[in-house]
Amino acid sequence: MTNCLAAFGLSGGEVILVVAAILIRFGARKIPDFAKGLGQGIREFRKASREVQDEIERAGEEIHSPPPAPPPPVQYPAAEVKTPPSNAAPTEGEPPPAAPPAA
């Protein structure tokens, strides 16, 4: 922190003077609220940047990954066809059974 303040040309006494001015200007009760709001803002910024970075990584993985395999074909059971015996009597509305071909 000292190096950061040195970049602004502030010495230890000047930093204490600035902190005292802030305390006088905002009061001791407002500073924790200000710090809390600042912390929440930083936390939200980090969360948003992490979400953007994750989205970019997911998009890159989708580009480089092979397409998913198609689903297997659906197999339906074969339907059983019931044929009436050749000597059965025709029912009402059905044509009579055809005669076997002559040899």
Summary of the structure (lengths in Angstrom):
residues: 103
radius of gyration: 42.8
end to end distance: 111.5
largest distance: 124.9
contacts: 130
relative contact order: 0.04
helix: 54%
strand: 0%
